[in-house]
Amino acid sequence: MKIQQIRNATIILEFGSHRILVDPMLASKGALPPLRLFGARLRNPLVDLPESAANALDSVTHCLITHCQKGHFDHLDRAASRWLREKQIPVICTPRDAPYLAVRGLNTHPLSDDHDQAAPFLGGTIRTVKCTHGEGLIGKLMEHGVGYFIEVPGEPSVYLSGDTIFTQVVQDFVLRHQPQISVVPAGGAHFDFGGEIIMGIDEVIKFTKMSKGTVVANHLEALGHCPVTRSDLAAAAKLAGVVSRLYIPADGAILEICGMGMPRNSVRFPDLDKATASCT
């Protein structure tokens, strides 16, 4: 399988002939509003899509949406909605999001609300995992959404955590299922009040130490309320001794997963603009 980092939470998973677009934000740099009221009110996204994005999108066969309501344009913006509507790509989503997406003309395929119920997917299965997109007052304002756990015969199991902090639910799920690949948000996003609404450096390191598989960090350097940089996360990973299992891809980078879920020949940290991994 392959994982291509597009930008922020947007990735493409490749299982054989299937290419699954996850949480598409396709707007041009600066086309979306700031996500903070005070301090540096930067318009989003902070960076353009990588040059490889157009070709990568041409071959997409499915789309997964973890959450998209209450202004979460960083997981589905107008540009992405328009693209999905024109292409009529099958969109896998939650029952809560299905009416919201269907009224926008998207080809929706909702999953069950039951997190323990696996649904057929690409010859294997997919199930949802509960997300906690912040706690306290800020948590009450957020759309919490879901993560996805995908198991396809002959491919490494993949856990897409979605936008979540490191909770007991997440910990219990990973310890129980031990996904071979986990994709987690690492930007430490927060607003003008309240705590982090996704994992930051400390929680990504905790997650990586707990997991036995490979961890891919994204949701980095693309939004004005995500302060964590790739270089800061890389430094923390080296200090924590998890460099061999934590990958921090640049936008546009392709990670090819070999064998039992371990990438090989990868440029993990120093040359972020050319970070790739391939099998030999």
C-alpha positions in Angstrom: 0.0 0.0 0.0 1.0 3.7 -0.3 0.1 6.8 1.6 0.5 10.2 -0.1 0.5 13.2 2.1 -1.4 16.0 0.3 -1.8 18.8 2.8 -2.9 19.1 6.4 -5.3 16.1 7.1 -5.7 15.4 3.4 -4.1 12.2 2.3 -4.6 9.5 -0.4 -4.4 5.8 0.6 -3.7 3.3 -2.1 -4.8 -0.3 -1.8 -4.1 -2.0 -5.1 -6.3 -0.3 -7.7 -8.2 1.6 -5.0 -7.2 5.2 -4.1 -9.0 6.7 -1.1 -9.0 10.4 -0.6 -9.3 11.3 3.1 -10.6 14.7 4.4 -10.1 16.8 1.3 -9.2 20.5 1.7 -8.5 21.6 -1.8 -8.7 25.4 -1.6 -5.8 27.6 -2.8 -3.5 29.3 -0.3 -5.2 32.0 1.7 -8.7 31.3 0.3 -10.2 30.4 3.6 -10.8 32.5 6.8 -8.5 32.7 9.9 -9.3 30.3 12.7 -8.2 32.6 15.5 -9.6 36.0 16.6 -6.5 37.4 18.2 -2.7 37.4 17.5 -1.6 36.6 14.0 -4.9 36.2 12.1 -3.6 34.2 9.2 -5.8 33.2 6.3 -5.9 29.5 5.6 -4.5 27.3 4.2 -1.0 28.7 4.9 0.5 26.8 1.9 -0.7 25.8 -1.6 -1.4 22.2 -2.6 1.8 20.4 -3.8 2.4 20.3 -7.5 1.6 16.5 -7.5 -1.9 17.0 -6.1 -3.7 17.4 -9.5 -2.3 14.1 -10.9 -2.9 12.3 -7.6 -6.6 13.4 -7.5 -7.2 12.2 -11.0 -7.0 8.5 -9.9 -9.1 8.8 -6.7 -11.8 6.1 -6.5 -13.3 6.7 -3.0 -13.4 9.4 -0.3 -13.5 9.2 3.5 -14.8 12.1 5.6 -14.1 12.0 9.3 -16.1 15.1 10.1 -17.2 18.2 8.2 -19.8 20.2 10.1 -19.6 23.3 12.4 -17.1 25.0 10.1 -14.5 22.3 9.8 -13.5 23.3 6.4 -10.0 21.8 6.9 -11.6 18.4 6.4 -14.0 19.3 3.6 -14.0 22.8 2.0 -16.1 24.2 -0.8 -13.5 23.4 -3.5 -13.5 19.7 -2.3 -17.3 19.5 -2.2 -17.5 20.9 -5.7 -14.8 18.4 -7.0 -16.5 15.4 -5.3 -19.9 16.4 -6.6 -18.6 16.8 -10.2 -16.8 13.4 -10.1 -19.6 11.7 -8.1 -16.9 9.9 -6.1 -18.4 7.5 -3.4 -18.1 9.3 -0.1 -18.0 7.1 3.0 -19.1 9.1 6.1 -21.0 8.9 9.4 -24.8 8.8 9.5 -24.7 12.2 11.1 -22.8 13.7 8.2 -24.7 11.9 5.5 -27.7 14.3 5.1 -25.3 17.3 5.3 -23.3 15.9 2.4 -26.2 14.6 0.4 -27.9 18.0 0.3 -24.7 19.2 -1.3 -25.0 16.6 -4.1 -22.4 14.2 -2.9 -22.6 10.5 -3.4 -22.8 9.5 0.2 -22.4 6.0 1.8 -22.9 6.3 5.6 -21.5 3.7 7.9 -23.1 2.4 11.1 -23.2 4.5 14.4 -22.0 1.3 16.1 -18.2 1.5 16.5 -18.0 -2.2 17.0 -19.7 -3.0 13.8 -17.4 -3.5 10.8 -18.7 -2.8 7.3 -17.5 -4.4 4.0 -14.9 -2.2 2.3 -12.6 -2.9 -0.7 -12.8 -6.6 -0.1 -12.0 -6.1 3.6 -13.7 -4.2 6.4 -13.9 -0.7 7.8 -15.1 0.5 11.2 -15.4 3.8 13.0 -13.5 4.8 16.2 -14.7 7.6 18.5 -12.9 10.9 18.4 -12.7 13.6 21.1 -12.0 16.9 19.3 -11.1 18.8 22.5 -12.5 18.8 26.0 -14.3 21.3 28.3 -16.0 24.3 26.9 -14.1 24.1 23.6 -15.1 20.5 23.3 -18.8 21.4 23.5 -18.3 23.7 20.5 -16.5 21.1 18.3 -17.8 18.5 15.8 -16.1 15.4 17.2 -16.5 13.0 14.2 -14.8 9.6 13.9 -11.6 7.8 13.0 -11.5 4.8 10.7 -9.9 1.4 11.0 -9.4 -0.4 7.7 -8.4 -4.0 7.3 -7.9 -5.3 3.7 -6.5 -8.8 3.0 -2.9 -8.7 2.0 -2.4 -5.1 3.1 -1.3 -3.6 6.5 -4.1 -2.6 8.8 -4.6 1.2 8.9 -6.0 3.4 11.7 -6.9 6.9 10.6 -7.4 8.6 14.0 -9.3 11.6 12.7 -9.2 14.8 14.7 -8.8 13.7 18.3 -6.7 14.2 21.4 -5.0 11.2 23.0 -7.9 9.7 25.0 -8.5 6.4 26.9 -10.7 5.3 24.0 -7.9 5.8 21.5 -5.4 4.1 23.8 -7.7 1.1 24.4 -8.4 0.8 20.7 -4.8 0.8 19.7 -3.8 -1.6 22.4 -6.6 -4.0 21.4 -6.2 -3.9 17.6 -2.5 -2.8 17.2 -2.9 -1.3 13.8 0.2 -1.7 11.6 -0.1 1.9 10.3 -1.6 4.8 12.2 -2.1 8.3 10.8 -2.5 10.9 13.6 -2.9 14.6 13.7 0.1 16.3 15.3 -0.4 20.1 14.9 -1.4 20.8 18.5 -4.3 23.0 17.2 -5.9 25.4 19.6 -8.0 28.5 19.5 -7.8 31.7 21.6 -9.1 29.9 24.7 -9.2 26.2 25.8 -6.7 23.4 25.4 -5.5 21.5 22.4 -8.2 20.0 20.1 -5.9 17.5 18.4 -2.7 15.8 19.5 0.4 17.9 19.8 4.0 16.8 20.2 3.7 15.2 23.7 0.6 13.2 22.8 2.0 12.0 19.4 5.1 10.8 21.2 3.0 8.9 23.8 0.9 7.4 21.0 4.0 6.3 19.1 5.5 4.7 22.2 2.3 2.8 22.9 1.8 1.6 19.4 3.8 -1.3 18.0 3.2 -0.2 14.4 4.3 2.7 12.2 2.9 6.1 13.0 2.5 8.8 10.3 2.0 12.4 11.6 0.1 15.0 9.6 -2.1 18.1 10.2 1.2 20.1 10.2 2.2 23.6 8.9 -1.0 24.2 6.9 -3.4 26.0 9.3 -2.9 29.2 11.4 -4.1 27.6 14.7 -1.6 24.6 14.5 1.7 25.7 16.0 3.7 22.5 15.8 6.3 22.3 13.1 7.8 19.3 11.4 11.2 20.1 12.7 10.0 20.4 16.3 8.2 17.1 16.1 11.2 15.5 14.5 13.5 16.7 17.3 11.1 15.4 20.0 11.0 12.0 18.2 14.7 11.7 18.2 14.9 12.6 21.9 12.2 10.1 22.7 13.9 7.3 20.7 11.0 6.7 18.3 12.6 8.0 15.1 12.4 4.5 13.5 8.6 4.4 13.8 7.4 8.0 13.5 7.2 9.4 10.0 6.6 13.1 9.3 6.0 13.4 5.5 6.2 16.7 3.6 3.3 17.7 1.5 3.3 15.6 -1.7 5.5 12.9 -0.2 4.6 9.2 -0.9 5.2 6.6 1.7 5.3 3.1 0.4 4.6 0.4 3.0 6.3 -2.9 2.6 5.9 -6.3 4.2 4.1 -6.2 7.6 3.6 -2.4 7.6 7.2 -1.1 7.9 8.4 1.5 5.4 12.0 1.1 4.0 14.5 3.4 2.5 12.7 6.4 3.8 13.9 10.0 4.2 12.2 10.7 7.5 13.3 14.1 8.8 16.2 16.1 7.3 15.1 16.6 3.7 11.4 17.2 4.3 10.8 18.6 0.8 11.8 15.3 -0.7 10.6 12.9 1.9 9.5 9.6 0.4 9.8 5.9 1.1 9.9 3.0 -1.2 10.3 -0.8 -1.3 13.3 -2.6 -2.7 
